[in-house]
C-alpha cells in the first residue's frame, strides 16, 4: 500500500471508529466495512441514505445498518458466513485436486515431449525405419490427447466453480435477507424490531411507537381460509410500507400485529399518522379467490405512545399494547389515545 493510501485509510478509521461507538455498533468486519465506506464517501448514495437516517434517528438503528451493508457493501466485500464456509471449502478442495492432477499430467507430458524429441533426433543419426518413426508419432499423439482431456476437465471444473461461487453469493444475500425480513409480509421481522428498539431506548432517542392489530382476523381465516388471511396481512403490510416516510420503520410484530417506529415526532404527529394509516386500511377490498367476491370491512386498531427518557423497551411496548387493547374494547377500528 502506498504511503498516501495508508494515511487515507488511517484517517478514515479514525473517523469511523468513534461513529461506531456513538451508534452502539458492534465491532464486526461487516460494520467496519459499512462505516469505513460511509466516512470515505466511496458510495455517494450510501452516504446520502446514512445521513438521512442519522438526521431522522440521531443514530443508525441496527436493522438499518444491516440493510445498508447488504445493499451497498456486501457485494463488494469478502464475507465470512459460517453457513457458507463448508461449501466454499469443498469447492476449493475440488478445484485444487483438479489443478494438482492437471499439473502432474502436464509435467509427465513435458517429460514425454523431451523424450520424444530425443528419440526423433535419432531418426537422422541412426536411420530409424518408417515404422519406428510412426510409432513415436503415435505415442506423441496419444499423450497429447491425454493432456488435452486433462486440461478440458480442469476448465470444466473451473467453470463449475464459477457457477458455484455465483450461487453461494446469491445464497449469502438470501441468508442476510432472511435475518432481517419477515418472509410473508416483506416487512422487517420481530428480531429486527427488538434490536432497533433496544438500541434506540438505550441511547434515549426521541421517538413514538405505534402498535396495530388487524380486527377480527380469526374470523377472516375461519370464513375464507388461511390463504386469504395471508393476503390480508400482505396487503396491509404493503400499505404500511408505502406510507412509511421520514424515517418511519415498519415491522411485523407477530401474527396479525404490526409495529411502527416513528423517529423525532411528537405523540400528536404520530397519532395523526396512525389515523391516516387506519383510514387507508379500512378502504381495502380484497378478492376471495374461492368465491370470487370482494371482501371489505378490513380494519385495524392502534395504540400510540411516546418514548420517555430512560424507559425500557418492555415498558414502551406494554404501554402501547394497553392502548391497543383499549381501542379493541371501545369497538375497534380506532386509534388510542383519543
Secondary structure, DSSP 8 states (H G I E B T S, - for coil): --HHHHHHHHHHHHHHHHHHHHTT----HHHHHHHHHHHHT-SHHHHHHHHHHHHHHSS--HHHHHHHIIIIIGGGS----HHHHHHHHHHHHHHHHHHHHHHHHHHHHHHHHHHHHHHHHHHHHH---HHHHHHHHHHHHHHHHHHHHHHHHHHHHHHHHHHHHHHHHHHHHHHHHHHHB-TTT-SB-HHHHHHHHHHHHHTT--EEEEEEEETTHHHHHHHH-HHHHHHHHHHHHHHHHHH--TT-EEEEEETTEEEEEEET--HHHHHHHHHHHHHHHTT--EE-TTT--EE----EEEEEEE--TT--HHHHHHHHHHHHHHHHHTTSS-EE--
